[in-house]
Amino acid sequence: MTEAILLVGGKGTRLRPLTVNTPKPMVPAAGVPFLTHQLARAKAAGVEHIVLATSYLAEVFEPHFGDGSDLGLSLEYVTEEEPLGTGGAIRNVASRLHSGPDEPVLIFNGDILTGLDIRALVATHADSGADVSLHLTRVEDPRAFGLVPTDDTGRVTAFLEKPQTPEEIVTDQINAGAYVFRRSVIDSIPTGRPVSVERETFPELLASGAHLQGMVDSTYWLDLGTPQAFVRGSADLVLGRAPSPAVPGRCGDRLVLPSARVAPDAKLTGGTVVGAGATVGEGARVTGSTLLAGAVIEPGAVVTDSLVGAGARIGARSVLTGAVIGDGAHVGPDNELRDGIRIWCDATLPAGTVRFSSDQ
């Protein structure tokens, strides 16, 4: 297996207001655009040619990654004129594939951070003779996901919508967003209209008697659909919990990129990333957070599990927990921002404007 499709779709609105002009896969995670981790892991698994199926703001990907030669890959780009869904996006790039009808094609989602053993998934596909093989993962609470039960041999038996009652939770296995398709299956997907692999392609394949094989791999898996998840994923990459050959440095408690400045008594822990040109002042404490390029954390500020945008400034003694601060925003001194708060790009929050603790 030497060929893959990377699905990079959607408007990434759940990551706003961090940056309004950059798709989520290009926001740095552990020091490099998140998409770099996806591409590097595919390369490490033996993939040589990848077609990026892009939609929203697709024009930013090719200027950054080019033909892929810097990563040791051959990259091509296909942009949807209208949203086509997962199945439609896969079918839309079929003409760029080099694989023969019976050869495997890896397909993976640009919003998922995973420790999946890609070679094992490909081997499962080959050994089982499946038409499509799916990476499945187990989750503690599957109510927010569609369920994918399998038989004793790993063969998929159904695709079930999100369960509404305890009786409907027949498995804790869910679709983890990575597949190996027989090339001929890709060519069978309808063209020119939106198609969902979860709601249309896979159920119709099952109904026709096709062989869909599941491989449960319960190593690291995280959907990066929210800012909090994105921050967690970046920290886990730095800590080494989520494997990636693209992390620019050794795994550890922090990653400080070149040209960043950190005061000697500042404390960085929990997989914190300090971007190029960013500054962390005296006595500041930053835990499990991502500071993008040029961000400034003033003396005495405390930043936990937060995302601070490029060029943003956090004032002295301010406390952030689970916050998202947009590019160029300015949070004045002595503010206290709690879980879920979003400060829009270039906004200014005056000193002492927001707090949750008592005045005592």
Secondary structure as UniProt FT lines:
FT   STRAND          3..8
FT   HELIX           13..15
FT   TURN            16..17
FT   HELIX           24..26
FT   STRAND          28..29
FT   TURN            30..31
FT   STRAND          32..33
FT   HELIX           34..44
FT   TURN            45..46
FT   STRAND          49..54
FT   TURN            56..57
FT   HELIX           58..60
FT   HELIX           61..65
FT   TURN            66..67
FT   HELIX           69..71
FT   STRAND          74..79
FT   HELIX           85..92
FT   HELIX           94..96
FT   TURN            101..102
FT   STRAND          104..109
FT   TURN            110..111
FT   STRAND          112..114
FT   HELIX           118..128
FT   STRAND          132..138
FT   HELIX           142..144
FT   TURN            152..153
FT   STRAND          155..156
FT   HELIX           166..168
FT   STRAND          173..182
FT   HELIX           183..188
FT   HELIX           197..201
FT   HELIX           202..207
FT   TURN            208..209
FT   STRAND          212..216
FT   STRAND          221..223
FT   HELIX           227..239
FT   TURN            245..246
FT   STRAND          254..256
FT   TURN            258..259
FT   STRAND          261..262
FT   TURN            264..265
FT   STRAND          267..269
FT   TURN            270..271
FT   STRAND          272..274
FT   TURN            276..277
FT   STRAND          279..280
FT   TURN            282..283
FT   STRAND          285..287
FT   STRAND          290..291
FT   TURN            293..294
FT   STRAND          296..297
FT   TURN            299..300
FT   STRAND          302..304
FT   STRAND          307..308
FT   TURN            310..311
FT   STRAND          313..314
FT   TURN            316..317
FT   STRAND          319..321
FT   STRAND          324..325
FT   TURN            327..328
FT   STRAND          330..331
FT   TURN            333..334
FT   STRAND          336..337
FT   TURN            339..340
FT   STRAND          342..343
FT   TURN            345..346
FT   STRAND          348..349
FT   TURN            351..352
//
